Amino acid sequence: MSQDPFNKDHHLCTKLDEYHIDIPDFPMKSNRWERFINLLASPAKDPIDPLISTTGGLMLLKIAPIIGTAALALIQALIFL
């Protein structure tokens, strides 16, 4: 396991030795505050998206406020009569 497979090819070994990469030192584990901020900044799932994607759901979104308003008006008319 200690043998380097790139030592067999001299040309490849010289090409690989030409490149030097500096890897910056950064903390691998974030603290609680950063995790909390990432939680707040993460995108939320849209609850209306499944309704909008279908024709029946889109119609329901248009008709539901009208039916709700008519029901509230009917309840108020029955109470005050």
C-alpha positions in Angstrom: 0.0 0.0 0.0 2.9 2.3 0.5 3.9 2.2 -3.2 2.9 5.2 -5.3 1.4 4.1 -8.7 2.5 7.4 -10.3 6.2 6.7 -9.8 6.1 4.2 -12.7 5.4 6.9 -15.3 8.2 9.5 -15.2 6.4 12.0 -17.5 3.2 11.9 -15.4 5.2 12.3 -12.2 6.9 15.4 -13.4 3.7 17.0 -14.6 2.1 16.3 -11.2 5.0 17.8 -9.4 4.7 21.1 -11.4 1.3 21.9 -9.7 1.2 23.2 -6.2 -2.1 23.9 -4.6 -2.5 25.9 -1.4 -5.4 24.7 0.6 -6.7 27.3 3.0 -7.3 26.4 6.6 -10.9 26.7 7.5 -12.9 25.2 10.4 -14.8 22.0 9.4 -17.4 22.2 12.2 -19.6 25.3 12.5 -20.8 26.6 15.8 -24.4 26.8 17.0 -24.9 30.4 15.9 -23.9 29.6 12.3 -26.1 26.5 12.2 -29.0 28.6 13.5 -28.4 31.3 10.8 -28.2 28.6 8.1 -31.5 27.2 9.3 -33.2 30.6 9.1 -31.7 31.3 5.7 -32.6 27.9 4.1 -35.4 28.1 1.6 -38.9 26.9 2.7 -41.1 24.5 0.9 -44.1 26.3 -0.8 -47.3 24.7 0.6 -49.4 26.0 -2.3 -47.2 24.6 -5.0 -49.0 21.2 -5.4 -52.3 23.1 -5.8 -51.0 25.5 -8.5 -49.5 22.6 -10.5 -52.9 21.1 -11.3 -55.9 22.7 -13.1 -58.4 21.6 -10.4 -56.1 23.1 -7.7 -55.9 26.4 -9.5 -59.7 26.5 -9.8 -60.0 25.7 -6.1 -57.7 28.6 -5.2 -59.9 31.0 -7.2 -63.3 29.7 -6.0 -62.4 29.1 -2.3 -62.4 32.8 -1.2 -65.7 33.4 -3.0 -67.4 30.4 -1.2 -65.9 31.5 2.1 -67.2 35.0 1.7 -70.6 33.8 0.7 -70.7 31.5 3.8 -69.7 34.3 6.2 -72.3 36.6 4.7 -75.0 33.9 5.0 -74.1 33.3 8.7 -74.3 37.0 9.4 -77.6 37.3 7.7 -79.0 34.3 9.7 -77.7 35.7 13.0 -79.1 39.3 12.5 -82.5 38.3 11.2 
